[in-house]
Structures are given as C-alpha cells and as structure tokens.
Amino acid sequence: MVSSVNEMLLDNEDFSYIDEFQIIQEENLPSVSEVSYKFENDQDYEGDISFSGRSSNMEECENFDEILPASLRSCENFLSASLRSYDEPEEEPEVESIREFPNEAYADLMTLVIENNLSNKAGNAIIKFFNKHSDLPQSSPLPKNIETGRKFMNKMNISQLSYSKYCILIHNGQEYFIHYRPIKNCIENLLSNPEILKHFMFKYENSEEEKSYGEQNSGNWWKYAEESIPSSAFILSIILYSDATTTDTLGKNSLHPIYLSLGNIPTWRRNKEDAKQLLGYFPILSAKNKTEKESSDFKKLARKTFHDSIKFLLDPLFQGDDGVDFNIDGEDVWFFSRISTIICDWPEACTFSLTYKSANSNYPYQLILRDHVNMKEYFNNGTSNSAGLEQVDNYFWNIPNLNIYTATVPDRMHHLDLGLFICVAQIPNNLGFGTPKCTNY
C-alpha cells in the first residue's frame, strides 16, 4: 500500500474540477455543465463588445486561413473547459484546420477565464477594460466577447482530446456504450506537461540504512515492481479513480466516470487538476422492471460489464510483455505499466475486487487475507461464496505486481463518517478480545 495516496481524499475538490476541463464530446451524453452554461449565457451575455467603427480581424480569423502561433501552456485545459458551450449547427467551419489560437493575447485571456472559472460577464468586463485603455492603432486582438472565445475553443481540434464510444453490451435490445479516450493518449497528455515533468519520478529511491516512506517510489511495492522489469526500463505507476455520480438535482440521471493519474507524479503535484485525466464513462445498466433489477443474474451482469469495460480501457497497456514506449522531450522512454492504487468509495471497491459488501456477506466479520492466488482457487473450485467472493472472473487477477485487494484505498466516508467504523471496532469483541475503547465516533 502506498502511504502518500491517502492524502488524495475522495472529497478532494480537485477531482470535482476535472469535468470542467474534460467534458465528453458526445451528443447523447448529458452534462450538468452544459445546462449551467446555457443559463449563464442568458444572464451574462452582453452582445458584441468589440471596438465600434473598426473592422475586426476576428472575422478574418474565423476563416482559419491563417492561424498565428500561440503560447498555449496547456491546450487541454483551455479546450476541454470550453466544451461546456452548447452546439450551434450553423456556420460550422472545417474542424481539422483549427489548431491554435489567433494570437497570444487571445490565448492568455481564455486561459485567465478558464483557470479562474470566470463567468461570461466577468470576462466581457475584462475585454471592455482592455479595449478602452489599450489605445491600440488597430482592432483588438481579443475576441468580441467570451461567448465567441468559448465557441472558437469548442471548434479547435486536438486529436488526443477526442472521445470515442464502443458498444460493450446489448441487453434487453438496448446497446450500452463505453465513452472513452484511449488510455495512451491520456498518459501522453500528462507526459507532455512540462510542469509535471519537472518533478516526475522515474526510479525507486530510498536509503537501505534508514528507510523513509513518502512518495510511491520510496515504497516496497515500487521496489519489487522495478525488480521485475529490465534495468533499462521504468515503472509507470497507474492510479485509477472511479465513482458513479448523479448529473441532476433530482438524482434521476447518473454517469460513471473513471479518472487516471500517475504515481510517478509527487502527491502535492498530483493533487492539481492538470495532473489527472478523465479516461471515460462506464455504461450504467437499466433493468426492465424491479424483479430483474433485484435478480442475481442482473447484478452479475452489471459486475461483468464493469470488468469488461475496465479490460477494454486498460488492455492497451498490458497486452504483451514488452512494455510500452512514451515520448518525453523528443525521446522514447521505455515503461512498464503497473497499477499501484485504485481510489474509490467502499461499495465501488467491492466492485473492483468483486467481493461481497459486508451487509450481504454470510460472514461480515470474517478475516480473510486475500490475494490473487487463494481467491482464484475459490473461484475455480466454485466455492466463492465461502470467501465472500462474487462468482465473476476478475480482470485484475491478470495484472502483474498488483493485489487488487490491497490496492483500493480505505474509504473515509463509509468507514468513518457513516458509522461503519463502529462495526469494525467491534471485531475484537466478537473474536473474544474484549470491548475496544472507541471514543471518536
């Protein structure tokens, strides 16, 4: 278990910010940000606020014949956050031709708006102030208004940010799709960030005389994983975060996102929003009636679909035994991908590990030291029930240097805030060791 990952709490605000930067580009996928953005447009939009009586170069730029180089620090942050704007079918330009902002001032303005989560009204006020006091001899380099800037960004095309969908299941005549970005593209986005590379950790580091555990690369897991690969290669530590969430105030619509980060990034840097990637959205199955929803077959199908989706997303990193090359600063670097940590709440951890939730277990207080070997024995012998194990093949059993039963991070909300800690604290008493003195709940 990596000691430092516990600092990445499930209620960390950084995770909630990611969707602002990486909204999936599918017509049939609902998004709260789209609704809130439309509402913001109705309140804040103030029309054309460019120089009056002057021709605007933006009209020429919208032809996209000439796009000037721009100092775009993080294309992904700028582009993805702008996807909150609703689609306008008219005047649709050639998407493939838009790669950069028209000029540096334009890029810096939109950076300011996105990174500080400014409303259209606040952004328009900045444009007005600039146009009034800049006294430029020619028309403003800024967009006419923030609405125009967001639309421009929405039409930009960066291949690594594009989403695809894949039909993972057909059930009751309905197709269920996984909306995703290729995992290699997500990793390439992280490795292309110079601010991340400044602190990127490649090798195991710890003193043999006096151990000091902090970052992932100081732990025994990294040491043993590194010993299992060629000496000229490096460990690429994969961190996954997943949690189903509702997308409306009534809780009727929900999505199941999964995010990616790298344990090679120090914890303090990894907690910033640009150090995480939205990998995709899992499908959520719908039952035709209450009877089917409560049936064991439907629940088993839901678990199997989850692991089939995980396999589809992660397989590009784990097919074959030769590792994978990623380009860093113009040079190919040889990595072997290893899953170090899965951050999720307690019910979801049970889905990853395919173990019973304690409320449904025949032995809720049974202490079993789980690993892939003994759990596969229960599974192959058809005795999974005696170990509190679902009778579904676990994809993570095939991943090297991973014990899925220890890779999930303890969930503070369900273990402490909702009172499960009280039950856990009673285990010594149930085993005959006396009543524990628990005063903090």
C-alpha positions in Angstrom: 0.0 0.0 0.0 1.3 3.4 -0.9 1.4 5.7 2.1 1.1 9.0 0.3 -2.1 8.2 -1.7 -4.2 8.6 1.4 -3.7 12.4 1.0 -5.9 12.1 -2.1 -9.2 12.0 -0.3 -12.4 11.2 -2.1 -13.8 14.6 -1.3 -10.8 16.3 -2.7 -12.1 19.3 -4.7 -9.5 18.7 -7.5 -11.5 15.6 -8.6 -14.7 17.6 -8.9 -12.9 20.2 -11.1 -11.8 17.7 -13.7 -15.1 17.6 -15.6 -14.8 21.3 -16.1 -11.7 20.6 -18.2 -12.6 17.3 -19.8 -16.3 17.1 -20.9 -17.1 14.3 -23.2 -18.0 15.3 -26.7 -21.0 13.1 -27.4 -24.5 14.4 -28.3 -26.3 11.7 -26.3 -24.2 12.1 -23.1 -25.8 14.5 -20.6 -23.8 17.1 -18.8 -24.7 19.4 -15.9 -22.1 22.0 -17.1 -24.0 22.3 -20.4 -27.2 23.2 -18.6 -25.4 25.7 -16.3 -23.6 27.2 -19.1 -26.8 27.9 -21.1 -28.2 29.5 -18.0 -25.1 31.7 -17.7 -25.4 32.7 -21.3 -28.9 34.0 -20.8 -27.9 36.1 -17.8 -24.5 37.3 -18.7 -24.2 37.7 -22.4 -24.0 41.3 -23.4 -23.6 41.1 -27.2 -20.7 42.4 -29.3 -18.3 44.4 -27.2 -15.5 44.9 -29.7 -14.3 48.3 -30.9 -17.1 50.2 -32.6 -16.5 51.5 -36.1 -13.4 49.4 -36.6 -13.0 46.3 -38.7 -12.3 43.2 -36.7 -9.5 40.7 -37.5 -11.6 38.1 -35.8 -13.8 37.9 -38.9 -10.8 37.0 -40.9 -9.5 34.6 -38.3 -12.8 32.8 -38.3 -12.0 31.7 -41.9 -9.0 30.0 -40.3 -6.8 30.5 -43.3 -4.0 32.0 -41.2 -3.6 31.0 -37.6 -0.7 32.5 -35.8 1.5 30.6 -33.3 0.3 31.0 -29.6 2.0 30.3 -26.3 -0.6 27.8 -25.2 0.6 26.4 -21.9 -2.0 23.7 -21.6 -4.1 23.1 -24.7 -6.2 20.5 -22.9 -7.2 22.8 -20.1 -8.3 25.5 -22.4 -10.1 23.4 -25.0 -11.9 20.9 -22.7 -13.3 23.5 -20.4 -14.9 25.4 -23.3 -16.8 22.3 -24.3 -19.5 23.5 -21.8 -20.9 25.7 -24.5 -23.9 24.4 -26.4 -23.6 23.4 -30.1 -24.5 25.8 -32.8 -25.1 23.8 -36.1 -24.8 26.9 -38.3 -21.6 28.3 -39.6 -19.7 25.1 -38.8 -16.0 25.5 -40.1 -13.6 22.9 -41.0 -12.6 21.5 -37.6 -9.4 19.9 -38.8 -7.9 23.3 -39.7 -8.2 24.8 -36.2 -5.1 24.0 -34.2 -4.1 27.2 -32.4 -5.4 30.5 -31.0 -5.3 33.5 -33.4 -2.7 35.3 -31.1 -1.1 35.2 -27.7 -3.4 37.8 -26.1 -6.4 35.8 -27.2 -4.9 32.6 -25.6 -3.9 34.4 -22.4 -7.4 35.8 -22.0 -9.1 32.5 -22.4 -6.5 31.0 -20.0 -7.5 33.6 -17.4 -11.2 32.9 -17.9 -10.9 29.1 -17.7 -8.4 28.7 -14.9 -10.2 31.2 -12.7 -13.7 29.9 -13.7 -14.9 33.4 -14.7 -18.4 34.0 -15.9 -19.1 35.4 -19.3 -20.0 38.7 -17.7 -16.7 39.0 -15.8 -14.7 38.0 -19.0 -16.6 40.6 -21.0 -15.7 43.2 -18.4 -12.1 42.4 -18.9 -12.4 42.7 -22.7 -14.1 46.1 -22.3 -11.4 47.4 -19.9 -8.6 46.2 -22.3 -10.2 47.7 -25.3 -10.9 51.0 -23.6 -7.4 51.6 -22.2 -5.1 49.8 -24.6 -5.3 52.5 -27.3 -4.2 50.1 -30.0 -3.8 51.6 -33.5 -5.6 48.6 -34.9 -8.6 46.4 -33.9 -8.5 44.4 -30.7 -6.6 41.1 -30.6 -9.2 39.8 -28.2 -12.5 38.0 -29.1 -15.6 40.1 -29.5 -16.9 38.5 -26.2 -16.3 35.5 -24.1 -19.1 33.7 -25.9 -17.1 34.0 -29.1 -14.0 32.8 -27.4 -15.7 29.7 -26.0 -17.1 28.8 -29.4 -13.7 29.2 -31.0 -12.2 26.8 -28.5 -15.0 24.4 -28.9 -14.2 24.2 -32.6 -10.5 23.6 -32.1 -9.3 20.1 -32.7 -6.6 18.2 -30.8 -6.6 14.5 -31.6 -5.6 13.5 -28.0 -8.7 15.1 -26.6 -11.2 13.4 -28.9 -13.6 10.8 -27.4 -14.9 7.6 -28.9 -17.5 5.1 -28.0 -17.6 1.3 -28.1 -20.6 -1.0 -27.6 -19.7 -3.1 -24.6 -23.1 -4.9 -24.2 -26.5 -5.4 -25.8 -29.1 -6.1 -23.1 -32.9 -6.2 -23.5 -32.4 -4.9 -27.0 -30.5 -1.8 -25.9 -26.9 -1.0 -26.7 -24.6 0.1 -23.9 -21.6 2.1 -24.9 -18.4 3.0 -23.1 -17.4 6.5 -23.9 -13.7 6.8 -23.6 -10.4 8.3 -24.6 -7.5 5.9 -25.4 -5.5 5.5 -22.3 -2.2 6.0 -24.1 -3.5 9.4 -25.2 -4.3 10.3 -21.6 -0.9 9.4 -20.5 0.7 11.3 -23.4 -1.2 14.4 -22.3 0.3 14.1 -18.8 3.8 13.4 -20.1 3.6 16.4 -22.4 3.1 18.8 -19.5 6.5 20.4 -18.7 5.3 21.4 -15.2 4.7 17.7 -14.4 7.9 16.5 -16.0 9.9 18.9 -13.7 9.1 16.6 -10.8 8.5 13.3 -12.5 9.9 10.3 -10.6 11.4 7.5 -12.6 13.3 5.3 -10.2 13.0 3.7 -6.8 14.6 6.0 -4.2 15.1 5.0 -0.5 18.1 4.6 1.7 18.9 1.0 2.7 20.2 2.1 6.1 17.4 4.4 7.2 14.0 3.9 5.5 11.8 7.0 4.9 8.5 6.4 3.2 6.8 9.3 1.5 6.1 9.2 -2.2 5.2 6.0 -4.1 8.8 5.5 -5.4 10.0 5.1 -1.8 7.8 2.1 -1.0 8.4 -1.6 -1.2 5.8 -2.0 -3.9 7.8 0.2 -6.3 11.0 -1.6 -5.4 9.6 -5.1 -6.1 7.9 -3.9 -9.3 11.1 -2.4 -10.5 13.0 -5.6 -9.9 10.6 -7.5 -12.1 11.3 -5.4 -15.3 14.5 -4.8 -17.3 17.0 -2.5 -15.7 16.8 -0.1 -18.7 13.1 0.4 -18.3 11.0 2.4 -15.9 7.8 1.8 -13.9 4.8 3.8 -15.0 2.6 3.8 -11.9 -1.1 3.9 -12.8 -3.6 5.4 -10.3 -7.3 5.0 -11.1 -10.2 6.9 -9.5 -13.8 5.9 -10.1 -17.1 6.9 -8.6 -20.6 7.0 -10.1 -22.3 10.3 -9.7 -25.7 11.9 -10.4 -25.9 14.7 -13.0 -29.2 16.4 -12.0 -30.6 17.7 -8.7 -33.3 15.1 -8.6 -30.8 12.2 -8.8 -32.5 10.6 -11.7 -29.7 10.8 -14.2 -26.2 9.5 -13.5 -22.8 8.9 -15.1 -20.0 6.6 -14.0 -16.7 8.4 -14.8 -13.2 6.9 -14.3 -10.1 9.1 -14.0 -6.4 8.4 -14.4 -3.3 9.8 -12.7 0.3 8.7 -12.3 2.1 7.7 -9.1 5.3 9.0 -10.7 4.0 12.5 -10.0 4.6 13.7 -6.4 1.5 13.9 -4.2 1.5 17.6 -3.9 1.7 18.0 -7.7 -0.7 15.2 -8.4 -3.4 16.9 -6.4 -3.6 19.7 -9.0 -6.3 19.3 -11.6 -4.0 19.2 -14.6 -2.3 16.0 -13.2 -5.5 14.0 -13.7 -7.2 12.8 -16.9 -10.8 11.8 -17.5 -10.4 8.4 -19.1 -14.1 7.8 -19.9 -17.6 6.9 -18.7 -18.8 3.4 -17.9 -22.3 2.3 -19.0 -24.9 2.0 -16.3 -27.3 -0.9 -17.0 -31.1 -0.4 -16.8 -33.4 -3.2 -15.7 -36.7 -3.7 -17.4 -38.5 -4.0 -14.1 -37.9 -4.3 -10.4 -37.9 -8.1 -10.5 -35.0 -8.1 -12.9 -33.2 -5.3 -11.1 -33.1 -7.4 -7.9 -32.2 -10.7 -9.6 -28.8 -12.2 -9.1 -28.4 -12.6 -12.8 -28.8 -8.9 -13.4 -26.3 -8.0 -10.6 -23.8 -10.5 -12.0 -24.2 -9.0 -15.5 -23.6 -5.5 -14.1 -20.4 -6.6 -12.4 -19.2 -8.4 -15.5 -19.9 -5.4 -17.7 -17.9 -3.2 -15.3 -14.9 -5.5 -15.6 -15.3 -5.9 -19.3 -15.2 -2.1 -19.6 -12.1 -1.9 -17.4 -10.4 -4.5 -19.6 -11.3 -2.6 -22.7 -9.8 0.6 -21.3 -6.6 -0.9 -19.8 -5.7 -3.7 -22.2 -3.6 -1.4 -24.5 -1.1 -1.0 -21.6 -0.9 -4.7 -20.7 -1.1 -6.6 -23.9 2.2 -8.4 -24.3 5.3 -8.5 -22.1 7.4 -5.9 -23.8 6.1 -2.7 -22.1 5.3 0.5 -24.0 7.2 3.5 -25.2 6.2 7.1 -24.5 7.9 10.1 -25.9 9.3 12.5 -23.4 11.0 15.7 -24.6 11.6 14.2 -28.0 13.0 10.9 -26.8 11.3 7.5 -26.5 11.3 6.2 -22.9 10.6 2.5 -22.2 8.0 2.0 -19.5 6.2 -1.0 -17.9 2.8 0.0 -16.7 1.7 -1.2 -13.2 -1.5 -0.3 -11.4 -0.5 0.9 -7.9 -3.7 2.4 -6.4 -7.4 2.5 -7.0 -9.2 5.3 -5.3 -12.9 4.7 -4.8 -15.5 4.5 -2.1 -16.2 1.3 -0.2 -19.1 0.0 -2.4 -17.1 0.6 -5.5 -14.0 -1.1 -4.0 -16.2 -4.2 -3.7 -17.0 -3.9 -7.4 -13.3 -3.6 -8.3 -12.4 -6.6 -6.1 -15.6 -8.5 -6.8 -16.1 -9.2 -3.1 -19.4 -9.1 -1.1 -20.4 -5.9 0.6 -20.3 -6.8 4.3 -24.1 -6.3 4.6 -24.6 -9.1 2.1 -21.8 -11.4 3.4 -22.6 -14.6 5.3 -19.5 -13.8 7.4 -19.3 -10.0 7.7 -16.6 -10.1 10.3 -14.6 -13.0 8.8 -11.0 -12.0 8.4 -9.5 -13.4 5.1 -6.1 -12.4 3.8 -7.0 -12.1 0.2 -4.6 -12.4 -2.8 -5.0 -13.5 -6.3 -3.8 -17.0 -5.7 -6.2 -18.0 -3.0 -9.2 -16.1 -4.5 -8.7 -17.8 -7.8 -8.7 -21.1 -6.0 -12.1 -20.3 -4.5 -13.3 -19.1 -7.9 -12.1 -22.2 -9.9 -13.5 -24.6 -7.3 -16.9 -22.9 -7.4 -16.7 -22.1 -3.7 -16.5 -18.3 -4.0 -19.4 -17.8 -1.6 -17.4 -19.2 1.3 -14.9 -16.5 0.8 -17.4 -13.7 0.3 -16.4 -13.6 -3.4 -18.6 -12.9 -6.4 -18.5 -15.7 -9.0 -17.3 -13.4 -11.7 -13.8 -13.6 -13.3 -11.7 -10.6 -12.0 -9.8 -8.8 -14.7 -7.2 -7.6 -12.2 -6.1 -11.1 -11.4 -4.1 -10.9 -14.7 -2.3 -7.7 -14.0 1.3 -8.1 -12.8 2.6 -6.7 -9.4 -1.0 -6.0 -8.3 -3.0 -7.3 -5.4 -6.4 -5.8 -6.1 -7.5 -6.5 -2.5 -4.8 -4.2 -1.1 -4.7 -1.7 -3.9 -8.0 0.0 -3.0 -7.6 3.0 -0.6 -9.7 2.9 2.6 -12.8 5.0 2.2 -13.1 7.6 4.9 -16.8 8.4 4.2 -18.1 4.8 4.6 -15.6 3.7 7.1 -15.8 6.7 9.4 -18.4 9.3 8.6 -21.3 6.9 8.0 -20.5 4.8 11.0 -19.0 1.6 9.5 -16.0 2.2 11.8 -18.3 1.4 14.8 -18.9 -2.1 13.3 -15.2 -2.6 12.5 -14.3 -1.6 16.0 -16.4 -4.4 17.4 -14.5 -7.1 15.7 -12.0 -7.6 18.6 -15.0 -8.1 20.9 -16.6 -10.6 18.6 -13.4 -12.5 18.4 -13.2 -12.6 22.2 -10.6 -10.0 22.8 -12.8 -7.7 24.9 -14.6 -4.5 24.1 -12.5 -1.8 22.4 -12.4 1.8 23.8 -13.6 3.9 20.9 -14.2 7.5 21.8 -14.0 9.3 18.5 -17.4 8.3 17.0 
